[in-house]
């Protein structure tokens, strides 16, 4: 299994409330709108994120932050996503969740994981997209 540091250097995808990346020169007010969403429906967004990870845990073993325990309770997984910055390992893939963000970042997903994520995102009213890689 790769380390978190190695995975953070890999290609990544975004699970988001928006269907594509907002360009830096966008005339809109992304950060103001994002703050509004987090204030008014942030818990609901993070619950959707937790639901996706819990559904993935039906197919993959899950580790939180490289802790030795594999497959912590669903409550513990959901609580981590709702309350703190957490790195979630699924084999050689990594999902990063920050309680103050409207997105999840998924590093090094294989084709099966991408397919599952795409389907799960549709069911949660979210989108899966890949940003321009540097």
N, C-alpha and C positions, 0 to 999 in steps of 0.2 A: 504494500500500500504506500502511495506517495504521501509526503508530509504536507501539512497545510501550506508551508512556505513554497514548496514546489508547485502545488496546485494553483496558488495565487498568481503564478507566472504563466499559466496555461490560457488558451482561448476561453472566452466566457460568453454566456447568454444572459439576458435579463428577463425576469418575470415581472410584469409591470401592469399598472392600471391604464397606461397609454399604449397605443399600437406600434409606436416607433420612437426612436430617440429624438428628443427636442434639440434642435440645432442651437449652438451658442449664440448665433445672431438672430434667433427667432424674435419677431416683434411682440410676442405674447409676454405674459408675466408668470412663467413657469414656477419659480420659487414661491411667489405669493400664493398661487393656486395650490401648490403642494402643501404649504403650511396650513392653508384653510382645510384641505382634505384631512391632514393628520389631526387637526384640532376637532373636526366635526365627525369624521368617520375612520380615524386611524386604527382604532381597535378592530373594527370590522375588516379593514384591509389586512391587518396582521393575522386575524383569525382565518382569512382565506389562505394566507401564506402557510399558516400552521396546518390547515386542512390538506394542502397540497403535499407537504412533507409527511404528514401522517399517512396519506394514501400511498406515497412512495415507499413508506416503511412496510407496507404490505408486500412489496416486491424486492426490497433491498434491506440489508442490515444498515442501521444508523448508529453513528457515534456522535456525541456532542463534544466539540473542542478537544478531540483526541483523548477524552477520558477513557479509562480502561473498560468501562461497562458498555457492552454492545446492546442496542435496542432498549434504551431507557423507557419508562412508562410513557404512554401517550400524553398523559397530563404533564409530565416533566418536559417533554419535547415542546408541547404547545406553550407552556409557561416560559420556557427559554426564548422562544420566538416573540412572544408578547412583551417580554420585560427587559431583555438585554441583547447586546451584540453577541451573536453566536455563530460559530462555524460548525456546519453539519456535514460530516463525512458519509458518503455513500460509495464504498469501494474506492475507485480512483477518480471520483468526482467530489466536488465540494459545493455546498450551498452556503452563502453568507447572508445573514439577516441582521439588520439593524432596526431596533424598535422605532427609530425616528425617520425611517425611509419608507416610501411607498412601493419599493421593489425588493426583489431577491436577486442575488447574483449567483449564477450557476457556472462553475468552472469545470472544464474538461468533461462535458457530458458525452457519453457515447450515443450511438444512434437510437438504441432502445430507450435510454433515459430521455432523449429529446422527444421521441414519439410520445412517451407517457406524459411528459410535461406539457406538450402541445394540447393533448386531449384534456388533461386535468385543468389547464389554464382556461380552456373554453368553458368547462363546467363551472368554474369559479368567476367567470366574467373578467378574466385577466388575459394578458397577451404575452407571447414569448417572442423575443426578437434578439438579434445579435447586433451589437453596436459595431461601428467601424473600429477594427483592431489597429492599434498603433504599431 
